[in-house]
Amino acid sequence: MLVCKKHVKDVLKKFDVPHVSKLNEVTCTCSICNKNAEVKIFYSMPYSRKDGKLT
């Protein structure tokens, strides 16, 4: 979910374990208000290595 500065706290409250990264030189709009997005909030899924262990 991409959000503007105003909506970062609102969206963080909705996710159980969010990950956050700042957007650099990307032109996207906020998922809530359509202003310029500055932050990406997302879930990161664990992945399996060749030995089958989660990292």
Buried (B, 14 or more C-beta within 10 A) or exposed (E): BBBBEEBBEEBEEEEEEBEEEEBEEEEEEBBBEEEBBBBBBEEEEEEEEEEEEEE
